Amino acid sequence: MTTDRTPKIMALTTHSIFFDAYETGSDTLTTQKKIWALAQYCQSSDDFVDIVPANNNLTLYLKEPAQLAGWLPRLLDQWHELKASDFISRHHKLATRYGGEYGPDIAHVAKHHNLSVDEVAQMHSSAKYHVLFLGFKPGFAYLDGLNPQLFTPRHAEPRLSVPKGSVAIGGEQTGIYPESSPGGWQIIGHTDFRLFDINAASPCAIEPGDTLEFVIQEVLK
């Protein structure tokens, strides 16, 4: 049995703090849920201009340098009080078309794992995914929960353009391209769900800590 260790916390600048819980001894998802819970706690304060949860860490940007000294011990105290179950998440269901023109790489993924196209779609859509963090592009969510039987290497040479809404697999993760862009992941499907809207009050429709599932709309050969 592992014993939780104290996270590393440091001042990055006079206005910012880096909270690193990567080596605390808990499993990754439990630690990540506590990171999200800590981010929610900080969001209840008016002291921050930005709060950025990432993979088992949290970066916080303060309004005033004078607030830094008080938050360093406060974050550690709050971490030890928090439980993973304290985090409140949202759930999203994304209608998805698999294969055909929407998923040009699904046949390759199926062949790589000795599966049928239908089996790839079924396995991919049967999982519940956690949004670990956003990155690469605004609204691009890195998802945890992909069935290990679908782990597939990225393309050796990325495409110059991947269509907006493409559902793809890259190594041990799956994700959705929020806009057309270059990319090297294996494209297996497409969703019309709008991930990013710069004019919306909350531009990113999916946030770190949310859960989602892909709902099969159709599977094309």
C-alpha positions as CSV (number, residue, x, y, z in Angstrom):
1,M,0.0,0.0,0.0
2,T,1.3,3.4,-0.9
3,T,1.3,6.4,1.5
4,D,0.3,9.8,0.3
5,R,3.3,12.2,0.2
6,T,3.2,15.9,0.4
7,P,2.9,17.6,-3.0
8,K,5.6,20.0,-4.2
9,I,4.6,23.6,-4.2
10,M,6.7,26.6,-5.4
11,A,6.4,30.2,-6.4
12,L,7.0,30.5,-10.1
13,T,6.9,34.3,-10.0
14,T,5.7,37.0,-7.6
15,H,2.2,36.4,-9.0
16,S,2.1,32.6,-9.7
17,I,2.2,29.3,-7.9
18,F,2.9,25.8,-9.2
19,F,1.3,22.9,-7.3
20,D,2.7,19.5,-8.3
21,A,1.0,16.4,-6.9
22,Y,2.5,13.9,-9.5
23,E,4.5,11.9,-6.9
24,T,2.1,11.9,-4.0
25,G,1.7,8.1,-4.0
26,S,-2.0,7.9,-5.0
27,D,-3.2,6.5,-8.3
28,T,-3.3,9.0,-11.2
29,L,-7.0,9.5,-11.5
30,T,-7.5,9.9,-7.7
31,T,-4.8,12.5,-7.6
32,Q,-6.3,14.2,-10.7
33,K,-9.7,14.4,-9.1
34,K,-8.1,16.1,-6.0
35,I,-6.4,18.5,-8.3
36,W,-9.8,19.4,-9.9
37,A,-11.3,19.7,-6.4
38,L,-8.5,22.1,-5.4
39,A,-9.1,24.1,-8.6
40,Q,-12.8,24.4,-7.7
41,Y,-11.9,25.5,-4.2
42,C,-9.6,28.2,-5.6
43,Q,-12.2,29.4,-8.1
44,S,-14.4,30.3,-5.1
45,S,-11.8,33.0,-4.3
46,D,-11.5,36.3,-6.0
47,D,-7.7,36.3,-5.6
48,F,-6.9,34.7,-9.0
49,V,-6.8,35.9,-12.6
50,D,-6.4,32.3,-13.9
51,I,-6.4,28.7,-12.6
52,V,-4.9,26.1,-14.9
53,P,-5.3,22.4,-13.9
54,A,-3.0,20.0,-15.9
55,N,-1.8,16.4,-15.5
56,N,-1.6,16.0,-11.7
57,N,-0.6,19.6,-11.2
58,L,-2.1,23.0,-10.9
59,T,-0.8,26.5,-11.9
60,L,-2.4,29.5,-10.2
61,Y,-2.0,33.2,-11.2
62,L,-2.7,35.7,-8.5
63,K,-3.9,39.3,-8.9
64,E,-1.5,40.7,-6.3
65,P,2.0,39.6,-5.1
66,A,1.0,40.2,-1.5
67,Q,-1.4,37.3,-1.8
68,L,1.4,34.8,-2.5
69,A,2.7,34.1,1.0
70,G,-0.8,33.3,2.3
71,W,-1.7,30.9,-0.4
72,L,1.4,28.7,-0.3
73,P,0.5,27.1,3.1
74,R,-3.3,27.4,2.4
75,L,-3.1,25.2,-0.7
76,L,-1.3,22.5,1.2
77,D,-3.7,22.6,4.1
78,Q,-6.6,22.4,1.7
79,W,-5.0,19.5,-0.2
80,H,-4.9,17.4,2.9
81,E,-8.5,18.1,3.7
82,L,-9.8,17.3,0.3
83,K,-11.0,14.0,-1.0
84,A,-11.3,12.9,-4.6
85,S,-15.1,12.6,-4.1
86,D,-15.3,16.3,-3.3
87,F,-14.9,17.1,-7.0
88,I,-18.2,17.8,-8.8
89,S,-18.1,17.1,-12.5
90,R,-20.4,17.4,-15.6
91,H,-21.2,14.6,-18.0
92,H,-21.5,14.9,-21.8
93,K,-22.9,12.6,-24.4
94,L,-21.4,13.0,-27.9
95,A,-23.2,11.6,-30.9
96,T,-20.5,10.1,-33.1
97,R,-20.3,8.7,-36.6
98,Y,-17.6,6.0,-36.9
99,G,-15.8,4.9,-40.1
100,G,-16.3,5.8,-43.7
101,E,-15.3,9.4,-44.7
102,Y,-15.7,10.4,-41.0
103,G,-13.1,7.8,-39.8
104,P,-10.5,7.1,-42.5
105,D,-8.2,5.3,-40.1
106,I,-10.7,3.0,-38.4
107,A,-9.9,0.1,-40.7
108,H,-6.2,0.5,-39.9
109,V,-6.9,0.6,-36.1
110,A,-9.1,-2.5,-36.5
111,K,-6.4,-4.4,-38.5
112,H,-3.7,-3.4,-36.0
113,H,-5.7,-5.1,-33.2
114,N,-7.2,-7.9,-35.2
115,L,-10.7,-6.4,-34.7
116,S,-13.6,-5.5,-36.9
117,V,-14.6,-1.9,-37.6
118,D,-17.8,-2.6,-35.6
119,E,-15.8,-3.9,-32.7
120,V,-13.6,-0.8,-32.7
121,A,-16.6,1.5,-32.6
122,Q,-18.3,-0.6,-29.9
123,M,-15.2,-0.7,-27.7
124,H,-14.5,3.0,-28.1
125,S,-18.1,4.1,-27.4
126,S,-18.6,1.8,-24.4
127,A,-16.0,3.6,-22.2
128,K,-16.6,6.5,-19.8
129,Y,-13.8,9.1,-20.3
130,H,-12.4,11.6,-17.9
131,V,-11.1,14.9,-19.3
132,L,-7.6,15.1,-17.8
133,F,-6.7,18.5,-19.2
134,L,-7.0,20.8,-22.2
135,G,-4.0,21.5,-24.5
136,F,-2.6,21.5,-28.0
137,K,-5.5,23.6,-29.3
138,P,-8.2,25.6,-27.5
139,G,-10.8,23.1,-26.5
140,F,-8.7,20.0,-27.2
141,A,-9.4,17.6,-24.4
142,Y,-7.0,14.8,-23.4
143,L,-9.2,11.9,-22.3
144,D,-8.4,9.1,-19.9
145,G,-10.2,5.8,-20.1
146,L,-9.4,4.4,-23.6
147,N,-9.6,0.6,-23.6
148,P,-6.0,-0.7,-23.8
149,Q,-7.1,-3.0,-26.7
150,L,-7.4,0.2,-28.8
151,F,-4.0,1.8,-28.0
152,T,-2.6,2.6,-31.4
153,P,0.6,4.5,-32.4
154,R,0.2,7.9,-34.0
155,H,1.0,8.3,-37.7
156,A,4.7,8.5,-38.5
157,E,3.9,11.6,-40.6
158,P,1.0,13.9,-39.4
159,R,-1.7,15.0,-41.8
160,L,-1.5,18.6,-42.8
161,S,-5.2,19.0,-42.1
162,V,-7.5,17.0,-39.8
163,P,-11.2,18.1,-40.0
164,K,-12.9,19.8,-37.1
165,G,-14.8,17.4,-34.9
166,S,-12.6,14.4,-35.8
167,V,-12.6,11.7,-33.1
168,A,-9.1,10.1,-33.0
169,I,-6.8,7.8,-31.1
170,G,-3.2,8.7,-30.3
171,G,-1.2,6.2,-28.4
172,E,-3.0,5.5,-25.1
173,Q,-5.4,8.4,-25.4
174,T,-8.4,9.5,-27.4
175,G,-9.5,13.0,-28.2
176,I,-11.5,15.3,-30.5
177,Y,-10.1,18.0,-32.8
178,P,-11.9,21.2,-31.9
179,E,-11.0,22.8,-35.2
180,S,-9.3,21.9,-38.5
181,S,-5.6,21.6,-37.9
182,P,-2.5,19.4,-38.6
183,G,-2.5,16.2,-36.6
184,G,-1.0,12.8,-36.4
185,W,-3.7,10.8,-34.5
186,Q,-5.7,7.9,-36.0
187,I,-9.0,9.3,-37.1
188,I,-11.8,6.9,-36.3
189,G,-14.9,9.0,-36.4
190,H,-16.6,12.5,-36.2
191,T,-18.9,14.4,-33.8
192,D,-20.8,17.6,-34.5
193,F,-20.5,18.6,-30.8
194,R,-19.0,22.1,-30.7
195,L,-16.0,22.0,-28.4
196,F,-14.8,25.6,-28.6
197,D,-16.7,28.9,-29.3
198,I,-14.6,32.0,-28.7
199,N,-17.8,34.1,-28.5
200,A,-19.4,32.1,-25.7
201,A,-19.3,33.1,-22.0
202,S,-17.4,29.8,-21.4
203,P,-15.5,29.2,-24.7
204,C,-14.6,25.6,-23.9
205,A,-17.7,23.4,-23.8
206,I,-15.7,20.7,-22.0
207,E,-13.6,21.4,-19.0
208,P,-10.9,19.4,-17.0
209,G,-12.7,17.0,-14.7
210,D,-15.7,16.5,-16.9
211,T,-16.7,13.0,-18.1
212,L,-18.0,12.1,-21.5
213,E,-19.1,9.2,-23.6
214,F,-19.3,8.7,-27.3
215,V,-22.8,7.5,-28.5
216,I,-22.8,5.7,-31.8
217,Q,-24.9,7.5,-34.4
218,E,-23.8,5.2,-37.2
219,V,-20.9,3.0,-38.2
220,L,-19.9,3.2,-41.9
221,K,-17.7,0.7,-43.7
